[in-house]
């Protein structure tokens, strides 16, 4: 048995190709939407993909399982409780699937989702070898999958189910079993996930605080405490994956490059401009009303978090080759159709179309602004990091509204004073400030360094959670 792991740091997603080298057959576990990398890897190694295996209905990304199965003729396997509305094979507890000499055995492990299953994989010719466990969103590296993604009403019952899945199903497998989760560092499907892509049951038993002996209600409280905010697009992923994502045929759709008139017409027709250039370039000059979501590994998450899910989108990009990566991230969160793109703003400016600068401020400038003038002229500082980051340390008097929640909190903000946004390094703050400007807060600026730089400069710091959306 040979296992290759594929990581998407922006989504904190881990998928795998499990190969039986003796028969040159393979299974892909929890594939991403852009499946060409699995096809390319199989082709290069002379492998046949005969199975696509999923642990649960994913909340954080559109699955590539349907596409991959259609392209390869592979059997698509998932827990029977998923009730997919397209061709698949549903496995119940201890149901099996053979891939060459390798046997996948499903273990019903509800908690992260109701239909969740994990899989042990064993070599039928070497049964004494320790199994590998594809744990999906149950046992993670240093953490346990959250149980509140389907809503507050289900969070505690699913946490109780997770407790039993861990203690009655997973931990009894033995300390030597290798654990390969689907959610890795950076995933919003739990908090505190370690950087490694694999672990063992023994390591987790010794080091994971949530596996320490405790009664079930205490476990539920500990599991649900301090979880990160949930992106808005998550609400659409489960029904999309259950109903059947559109088939892309292994291709990444690339939007057309538009001329200035066509781009302007799209804006006039209601399209949201998403500027994927760097935050500093956007601050120097951008199309009024555009949202700054710079191209980096988390572009897709923010596209699905702060842009109206039903509003058409056009892109401004720095370079034409950027479109491939941007669209890969877009299709992973269900944005298959982008109306078009504009490369840079030179043609836009030359045509006399409007361009405006966006404010940004340094740590030193923020400190001076917070100390000077009367209240009306001092900026209201919004810390847009996650709640746990804010509680660990923030600028005294800063409000806390995480960047993803800003679209729902605009009515809470005063329109009669400047606003500055701060995060850890400037990325989230720049997104937040652009959203505020696009929403009519023309004096919004972002701090081009983050709270760690403020703290390192010896400036005042306070801790504690405060009251979200109110003065701390």
HUTA-V726184 format. One record per backbone hydrogen bond with DSSP energy under -0.5 kcal/mol. CO is the residue of the C=O (numbers start at 1). NH is the residue of the N-H. If there is no record, write none. Layout:
CO|NH  CO|NH
//
This chain:
2|19  4|17  6|15  7|9  8|12  8|13  12|184  13|8  15|6  16|18  16|29  17|4  17|19  18|27  19|2  19|21  20|23  20|24  20|25  24|48  25|20  26|50  26|51  27|18  28|30  28|53  29|16  31|64  33|35  34|37  35|38  35|39  36|40  37|41  38|42  39|43  40|44  41|45  42|46  42|47  43|46  47|49  48|26  48|50  50|75  51|28  52|77  53|30  55|117  56|58  64|68  65|69  66|70  67|71  68|72  69|73  75|52  75|77  76|89  77|54  78|91  79|82  80|83  89|78  91|80  92|95  95|106  97|104  98|100  99|102  101|124  102|99  102|104  103|122  104|97  105|120  106|94  107|118  113|111  113|116  116|109  118|107  119|134  120|105  121|132  122|103  122|124  123|126  126|129  131|178  132|121  132|134  133|135  133|180  134|119  135|138  136|182  136|183  138|140  138|145  140|142  141|194  143|140  148|151  151|154  151|155  152|155  152|156  154|158  155|159  156|160  157|161  158|162  159|163  160|164  161|165  162|166  163|167  164|168  164|169  165|169  165|170  166|171  170|173  171|174  174|177  175|202  177|201  178|133  179|199  180|135  180|136  182|14  182|184  184|187  187|190  189|146  194|185  199|179  200|204  201|205  202|206  203|207  204|208  207|209  208|211  209|212  215|219  216|220  217|221  218|222  219|223  220|224  221|225  224|227  229|231  231|234  232|235  233|236  233|237  234|237  234|238  236|240  237|241  238|242  239|243  240|244  242|85  248|251  251|253  256|258  256|341  259|263  260|264  261|265  262|266  263|267  264|268  265|269  266|271  267|270  272|274  272|314  273|275  273|291  274|276  274|316  275|293  276|295  278|282  279|283  280|284  281|285  283|358  286|356  287|290  291|275  291|293  294|296  296|299  298|302  299|303  300|304  301|305  302|306  303|307  304|233  308|311  312|272  313|339  313|340  314|274  315|342  316|276  317|344  319|322  320|323  321|324  321|325  322|326  323|327  324|328  325|329  326|330  327|331  328|332  329|333  330|333  330|335  331|334  332|62  334|336  336|338  340|315  341|258  342|317  342|344  345|349  346|350  347|351  348|353  349|352  356|286  359|446  361|448  362|366  363|367  364|368  365|369  366|370  367|371  368|372  374|377  374|378  379|381  380|382  380|420  381|383  381|399  382|384  382|422  383|401  384|403  386|390  387|391  388|392  389|393  390|393  391|464  394|462  395|398  399|383  399|401  400|469  402|405  402|406  403|406  405|408  406|409  406|410  409|412  410|413  418|380  419|445  420|382  421|447  422|384  423|451  424|450  426|430  427|431  428|432  429|433  430|434  431|435  432|436  433|437  434|438  435|439  436|439  436|441  437|440  440|442  441|444  443|419  444|359  445|421  446|361  446|448  450|453  450|454  451|455  452|456  453|457  454|459  455|458  462|394  467|470
//
